[in-house]
Amino acid sequence: MKSRFKDNTRSPLGLRLTGLLLPLLWTGCSTQQHSLTSPYHPGPVIGQTIGTGVGVVGGNVAGAAVGFGEGVVKGTAAPFNNTTRIVRRWRTETTADGRTIQVPEDILVDAYGRPVGLK
């Protein structure tokens, strides 16, 4: 059964475009090496290379840990999601005097559009 409700988990287009374009702008922020030491000596060059590598790995490890933590929290909270909505369905009935009328029928549904409490 397809849900008739709008999916509110999507982000606006402007927010998505900003999220895509900002990293591209940040990659060009530092194109020159600003160092107080000579780039012709091996010690500072090796030190900067190792520092860059440690920074990249450390940043990715921290990002992975945060992503894992958020996934665990969302997965743990999922069974406790008790979001419900009322869906109105109209049925046609005929009165005793022969008129045809529309009668509302309200149905309580969960977040996936499945009726709640019906067996």
C-alpha positions as CSV (number, residue, x, y, z in Angstrom):
1,M,0.0,0.0,0.0
2,K,1.5,3.3,-1.0
3,S,1.5,6.0,1.6
4,R,-0.4,9.2,0.8
5,F,1.7,11.2,3.1
6,K,4.5,13.5,2.0
7,D,8.0,12.2,2.9
8,N,9.3,14.8,5.4
9,T,12.8,13.3,5.6
10,R,14.1,15.0,2.5
11,S,16.2,18.1,2.7
12,P,15.4,21.1,0.6
13,L,17.3,21.5,-2.8
14,G,19.2,24.5,-1.6
15,L,20.6,22.7,1.4
16,R,21.7,19.8,-0.7
17,L,23.4,22.0,-3.3
18,T,25.2,23.9,-0.5
19,G,26.4,20.6,0.9
20,L,27.7,19.6,-2.5
21,L,29.3,22.9,-3.4
22,L,31.0,23.9,-0.1
23,P,33.5,21.0,-0.1
24,L,34.5,21.9,-3.7
25,L,35.1,25.5,-2.6
26,W,37.1,24.4,0.4
27,T,39.5,22.2,-1.6
28,G,40.9,25.3,-3.3
29,C,41.6,27.2,-0.1
30,S,45.2,26.2,0.4
31,T,47.0,25.6,-2.9
32,Q,50.4,26.8,-1.9
33,Q,52.7,25.4,0.8
34,H,53.1,27.9,3.6
35,S,56.0,26.7,5.6
36,L,58.6,28.4,7.7
37,T,61.2,25.7,6.8
38,S,62.9,24.9,3.6
39,P,61.1,22.4,1.3
40,Y,64.5,21.2,0.1
41,H,65.4,19.5,3.5
42,P,63.9,16.0,3.9
43,G,63.0,16.4,7.6
44,P,60.3,19.0,7.3
45,V,58.9,17.5,4.1
46,I,58.6,14.1,5.7
47,G,57.1,15.7,8.8
48,Q,54.5,17.6,6.9
49,T,53.6,14.4,4.8
50,I,53.3,12.3,8.0
51,G,51.2,15.0,9.7
52,T,48.9,15.3,6.7
53,G,48.5,11.5,6.6
54,V,47.8,11.3,10.4
55,G,45.3,14.1,10.0
56,V,43.5,12.4,7.2
57,V,43.3,9.0,8.9
58,G,42.4,10.6,12.3
59,G,39.6,12.6,10.7
60,N,38.2,9.6,8.9
61,V,38.3,7.5,12.0
62,A,36.5,10.2,14.0
63,G,33.9,10.5,11.2
64,A,33.4,6.7,11.1
65,A,33.0,6.6,14.8
66,V,30.4,9.4,14.8
67,G,28.6,7.8,11.8
68,F,28.5,4.4,13.6
69,G,27.2,6.0,16.8
70,E,24.4,7.9,15.0
71,G,23.5,4.7,13.2
72,V,23.3,2.7,16.4
73,V,21.1,5.4,18.0
74,K,18.7,5.6,15.1
75,G,18.5,1.8,14.9
76,T,17.8,1.5,18.6
77,A,15.1,4.2,18.5
78,A,13.3,2.7,15.4
79,P,11.2,0.1,17.3
80,F,10.0,2.8,19.6
81,N,8.6,5.0,16.8
82,N,4.9,5.3,17.5
83,T,4.0,7.9,15.0
84,T,0.4,7.5,14.0
85,R,-1.9,9.4,11.7
86,I,-5.6,9.5,11.0
87,V,-6.6,8.6,7.4
88,R,-10.2,9.4,6.4
89,R,-11.9,7.1,3.9
90,W,-15.3,7.8,2.5
91,R,-17.8,5.1,1.9
92,T,-21.2,5.3,0.1
93,E,-24.3,4.3,2.0
94,T,-28.0,4.3,1.1
95,T,-30.4,5.7,3.7
96,A,-33.8,4.1,4.5
97,D,-35.6,6.7,2.3
98,G,-33.4,5.8,-0.7
99,R,-30.9,8.7,-0.7
100,T,-27.2,8.0,-1.3
101,I,-24.8,9.7,1.1
102,Q,-21.0,9.7,1.8
103,V,-20.1,8.6,5.3
104,P,-16.6,9.3,6.7
105,E,-14.6,6.5,8.2
106,D,-11.5,7.4,10.1
107,I,-8.7,4.8,10.3
108,L,-5.6,5.1,12.7
109,V,-2.5,4.1,10.8
110,D,1.2,3.9,11.7
111,A,4.2,5.6,10.1
112,Y,4.1,3.0,7.2
113,G,0.4,3.5,6.5
114,R,-0.7,0.2,8.1
115,P,-3.9,0.2,10.1
116,V,-3.2,0.1,13.9
117,G,-5.2,-2.2,16.2
118,L,-7.1,-4.1,13.5
119,K,-6.7,-7.8,13.6
